[in-house]
């Protein structure tokens, strides 16, 4: 086992900022996409549009499954591993963060719920696949070498990503939520936590950055998510702690330091309280599974 969880980027695959591949046995070995890297993270987004087949993956300790007409996303930093791929046909698109429009990044990164595989009608999958097909046809060095050609490719990529965000928003977000100030603030808080949880541990620090009081932040986040602000800070720490405990050979003390705790005993007590298992017990349980 390694000291760190392998993190892959697109530099070894393409010198462009995104990559698109058709998944089927005639044009591309779909199994290579998810099965050949083992347990790892990616520094980019992955969007898959599956027309048919069966996929099973581990994403941050949860097994997710897709069958036939399904879309799915893996976000940068999520630890994942392909478990099963059978007769898969569809599209695989990997995109660096800087090429994803802010509104789409915000939707996925600041989502207040889990991003799970989403089963769609064959009609809707065909629309997304048609957009992917057009994008793939334009994904050439000739097109990408000129400003005009790149604009065309970027527009097609934006359309493809936009269809993902729109479809997820229509199927997973309650219309009653709207874009209220409270919802916007909760999302801003969640994205700050994901970026800064190793150095900022208290709601007060986030409230200061957001120019509001700790009380207002806590109550607003509770109103939108059902949980106080501290819960989400702890959850981000907890999931990264679990990743490091199971997928690296760092000691518990080293994991604590990696997460920004100078006192590893405090970290161990916090983990035990949140998970009802000590860090060592959690590691042993999951490494034996």
C-alpha positions as CSV (number, residue, x, y, z in Angstrom):
1,X,0.0,0.0,0.0
2,X,1.2,3.5,-0.8
3,X,1.8,6.6,1.4
4,X,-0.7,8.5,-0.7
5,X,-3.8,7.8,-2.8
6,X,-2.8,8.0,-6.5
7,X,-4.2,11.1,-8.2
8,X,-4.4,11.1,-12.0
9,X,-4.7,14.0,-14.4
10,X,-5.2,14.3,-18.1
11,X,-1.7,15.2,-19.0
12,X,-0.8,11.6,-19.7
13,X,-3.8,11.2,-22.0
14,X,-4.1,14.4,-23.9
15,X,-2.5,17.9,-24.1
16,X,-6.0,19.3,-24.3
17,X,-8.0,20.2,-21.2
18,X,-10.6,17.5,-21.8
19,X,-10.9,14.1,-23.3
20,X,-13.8,12.3,-24.9
21,X,-14.1,8.6,-25.8
22,X,-16.7,6.3,-27.2
23,X,-17.3,3.3,-25.0
24,X,-18.0,0.2,-26.9
25,X,-16.0,-2.9,-28.0
26,X,-15.5,-1.8,-31.6
27,X,-14.0,1.6,-30.9
28,X,-12.6,1.5,-27.4
29,X,-12.2,-1.0,-24.6
30,X,-14.6,0.4,-22.1
31,X,-13.1,-1.6,-19.3
32,X,-9.8,0.2,-19.6
33,X,-11.5,3.5,-18.6
34,X,-12.5,2.4,-15.1
35,X,-10.8,-0.8,-14.3
36,X,-7.1,-0.4,-15.1
37,X,-6.2,2.3,-12.5
38,X,-7.3,0.5,-9.3
39,X,-8.2,2.7,-6.3
40,X,-7.5,6.3,-7.2
41,X,-8.6,9.9,-7.4
42,X,-8.8,12.2,-10.5
43,X,-8.0,15.9,-10.5
44,X,-10.7,16.4,-13.2
45,X,-14.4,15.8,-13.6
46,X,-15.7,12.6,-15.2
47,X,-19.1,12.5,-17.0
48,X,-20.4,9.3,-18.3
49,X,-23.5,8.8,-20.5
50,X,-24.3,5.1,-20.7
51,X,-26.7,3.9,-23.4
52,X,-26.6,0.2,-22.4
53,X,-24.6,-2.2,-20.2
54,X,-23.9,-2.6,-16.5
55,X,-21.4,-0.8,-14.4
56,X,-20.6,-1.1,-10.7
57,X,-18.2,1.2,-8.9
58,X,-16.9,2.1,-5.5
59,X,-17.1,5.9,-4.9
60,X,-16.0,7.0,-1.4
61,X,-16.8,3.7,0.2
62,X,-20.3,3.4,-1.4
63,X,-21.1,1.0,-4.2
64,X,-22.9,2.7,-7.0
65,X,-24.5,0.8,-9.9
66,X,-25.6,1.8,-13.3
67,X,-27.7,-0.2,-15.8
68,X,-28.6,0.8,-19.4
69,X,-29.8,4.4,-19.9
70,X,-27.9,6.2,-17.1
71,X,-25.7,9.3,-16.6
72,X,-23.2,9.6,-13.8
73,X,-20.5,12.0,-12.5
74,X,-17.4,11.6,-10.5
75,X,-16.1,14.8,-8.9
76,X,-12.4,15.8,-8.5
77,X,-10.9,14.3,-5.4
78,X,-13.4,11.5,-4.9
79,X,-11.8,8.1,-4.4
80,X,-13.2,5.5,-6.7
81,X,-12.6,2.2,-8.3
82,X,-14.2,0.2,-11.1
83,X,-15.6,-3.1,-9.9
84,X,-17.7,-4.4,-12.9
85,X,-18.2,-3.3,-16.5
86,X,-20.3,-5.5,-18.7
87,X,-21.3,-4.8,-22.3
88,X,-21.1,-1.0,-21.9
89,X,-21.9,1.4,-24.7
90,X,-21.9,5.1,-24.3
91,X,-19.7,8.1,-23.8
92,X,-16.9,9.0,-21.4
93,X,-15.9,12.6,-21.0
94,X,-13.1,13.8,-18.6
95,X,-12.8,17.6,-18.2
96,X,-10.3,19.8,-16.3
97,X,-12.0,22.1,-13.8
98,X,-11.0,25.3,-15.6
99,X,-12.9,24.2,-18.7
100,X,-16.1,23.6,-16.8
101,X,-18.4,26.7,-16.8
102,X,-18.7,28.2,-13.3
103,X,-22.5,27.6,-13.1
104,X,-22.0,23.9,-13.8
105,X,-19.1,23.6,-11.4
106,X,-21.2,25.3,-8.8
107,X,-24.1,23.0,-9.3
108,X,-22.0,19.8,-8.8
109,X,-19.4,21.0,-6.3
110,X,-21.9,22.8,-4.1
111,X,-24.6,20.2,-4.4
112,X,-26.3,19.7,-1.0
113,X,-26.9,16.0,-1.8
114,X,-25.0,13.1,-3.2
115,X,-24.4,12.8,-6.9
116,X,-25.7,9.3,-7.7
117,X,-26.3,7.5,-11.1
118,X,-29.4,8.8,-12.7
119,X,-31.6,6.6,-14.8
120,X,-33.1,8.3,-17.8
121,X,-35.4,7.6,-20.7
122,X,-33.8,6.2,-23.9
123,X,-35.1,9.4,-25.6
124,X,-33.2,11.7,-23.3
125,X,-30.1,9.5,-23.4
126,X,-30.2,9.7,-27.1
127,X,-30.2,13.5,-27.0
128,X,-27.2,13.6,-24.7
129,X,-25.4,10.9,-26.8
130,X,-26.0,12.9,-30.0
131,X,-24.4,16.0,-28.4
132,X,-21.5,13.8,-27.3
133,X,-21.2,12.4,-30.9
134,X,-21.0,15.9,-32.3
135,X,-18.4,16.9,-29.7
136,X,-16.3,13.8,-30.5
137,X,-16.4,14.6,-34.2
138,X,-15.1,18.0,-33.5
139,X,-12.4,16.8,-31.1
140,X,-9.5,17.1,-33.5
141,X,-6.2,18.9,-33.4
142,X,-7.2,20.9,-36.4
143,X,-10.4,22.2,-34.8
144,X,-8.7,22.9,-31.5
145,X,-5.7,24.7,-33.0
146,X,-7.7,27.8,-34.0
147,X,-9.7,30.2,-31.9
148,X,-12.8,29.7,-34.1
149,X,-12.5,25.9,-34.0
150,X,-11.9,25.9,-30.2
151,X,-15.0,28.1,-29.8
152,X,-17.1,25.5,-31.6
153,X,-15.7,22.7,-29.5
154,X,-16.1,24.7,-26.3
155,X,-19.8,25.4,-27.2
156,X,-20.5,21.7,-27.8
157,X,-18.7,20.7,-24.5
158,X,-20.8,23.3,-22.7
159,X,-23.9,21.9,-24.2
160,X,-23.0,18.4,-23.1
161,X,-22.1,19.5,-19.6
162,X,-25.2,21.7,-19.4
163,X,-27.4,18.8,-20.2
164,X,-26.0,16.9,-17.3
165,X,-26.5,19.8,-14.9
166,X,-30.0,20.5,-16.2
167,X,-31.0,16.8,-16.0
168,X,-29.7,16.4,-12.5
169,X,-31.3,19.6,-11.3
170,X,-34.7,18.6,-12.7
171,X,-34.5,15.2,-11.0
172,X,-32.8,15.8,-7.7
173,X,-33.5,19.4,-6.6
174,X,-36.9,20.3,-5.2
175,X,-38.4,23.3,-7.2
176,X,-39.5,24.7,-3.9
177,X,-35.9,25.3,-2.8
178,X,-35.5,28.0,-5.4
179,X,-32.4,30.2,-5.4
180,X,-33.0,31.9,-2.1
181,X,-30.3,33.7,-0.2
182,X,-30.3,30.9,2.3
183,X,-29.6,28.3,-0.4
184,X,-26.9,30.4,-2.0
185,X,-25.2,30.9,1.4
186,X,-25.4,27.2,2.2
187,X,-23.8,26.3,-1.1
188,X,-21.1,28.9,-0.7
189,X,-20.3,27.5,2.7
190,X,-20.1,23.9,1.4
191,X,-17.7,24.8,-1.3
192,X,-15.5,26.7,1.2
193,X,-15.5,23.7,3.5
194,X,-14.4,21.4,0.7
195,X,-11.5,23.6,-0.1
196,X,-10.4,24.6,3.4
197,X,-11.4,21.8,5.8
198,X,-7.7,21.0,6.6
199,X,-7.0,24.5,7.9
200,X,-10.4,25.8,8.9
201,X,-12.2,23.7,11.5
202,X,-14.8,26.0,13.1
203,X,-18.0,27.6,11.8
204,X,-16.7,31.0,13.1
205,X,-13.9,30.9,10.6
206,X,-16.2,30.3,7.6
207,X,-18.7,32.9,8.9
208,X,-15.9,35.5,8.9
209,X,-15.0,34.7,5.3
210,X,-18.7,35.0,4.3
211,X,-19.1,38.2,6.3
212,X,-21.9,36.9,8.5
213,X,-22.2,35.8,12.2
214,X,-21.6,32.3,13.3
215,X,-25.1,32.0,14.5
216,X,-26.6,33.2,11.2
217,X,-24.4,30.7,9.3
218,X,-25.3,27.8,11.6
219,X,-29.1,28.5,11.5
220,X,-29.1,29.1,7.7
221,X,-27.2,25.9,6.9
222,X,-29.5,24.0,9.3
223,X,-32.6,25.4,7.6
224,X,-31.5,24.3,4.2
225,X,-29.8,20.9,5.0
226,X,-31.3,19.9,8.3
227,X,-27.8,19.8,9.8
228,X,-25.7,22.6,11.5
229,X,-22.6,24.0,9.9
230,X,-20.3,22.1,12.2
231,X,-21.8,18.8,10.9
232,X,-20.6,19.5,7.4
233,X,-17.1,20.5,8.4
234,X,-16.9,17.2,10.4
235,X,-18.3,15.2,7.4
236,X,-15.6,16.6,5.1
237,X,-12.9,15.7,7.6
238,X,-14.4,12.3,8.2
239,X,-14.6,11.2,4.5
240,X,-11.0,12.3,3.9
241,X,-9.8,10.6,7.1
242,X,-11.5,7.3,5.9
243,X,-9.9,7.6,2.5
244,X,-6.4,8.0,4.0
245,X,-7.0,5.2,6.6
246,X,-8.1,2.6,4.1
247,X,-6.2,3.5,1.0
248,X,-2.8,4.5,2.3
249,X,-0.5,3.1,4.9
250,X,-0.1,6.3,6.8
251,X,-0.3,5.9,10.6
252,X,-3.2,7.3,12.5
253,X,-0.9,10.0,13.8
254,X,0.2,10.9,10.2
255,X,-3.4,10.9,9.0
256,X,-4.2,13.4,11.8
257,X,-1.3,15.7,10.8
258,X,-2.4,15.4,7.1
259,X,-5.8,16.6,8.1
260,X,-4.4,19.6,10.0
261,X,-4.5,18.3,13.6
262,X,-1.4,18.8,15.6
263,X,-2.9,16.7,18.4
264,X,-3.6,13.2,17.0
265,X,-5.3,12.1,20.2
266,X,-8.0,14.8,19.7
267,X,-8.4,13.6,16.1
268,X,-8.8,10.0,17.3
269,X,-11.5,11.0,19.8
270,X,-13.3,13.1,17.2
271,X,-13.3,10.3,14.7
272,X,-14.5,7.8,17.3
273,X,-17.3,10.0,18.3
274,X,-18.5,10.6,14.7
275,X,-18.0,7.1,13.4
276,X,-18.5,5.0,16.6
277,X,-15.3,3.2,15.7
278,X,-11.7,4.3,16.4
279,X,-9.5,5.1,13.4
280,X,-7.6,1.8,13.8
281,X,-10.9,-0.2,14.1
282,X,-12.2,1.5,11.0
283,X,-9.0,0.7,9.1
284,X,-9.0,-2.9,10.2
285,X,-12.7,-3.4,9.3
286,X,-12.4,-2.0,5.8
287,X,-9.0,-3.4,4.9
288,X,-10.2,-6.9,5.8
289,X,-13.5,-6.5,3.8
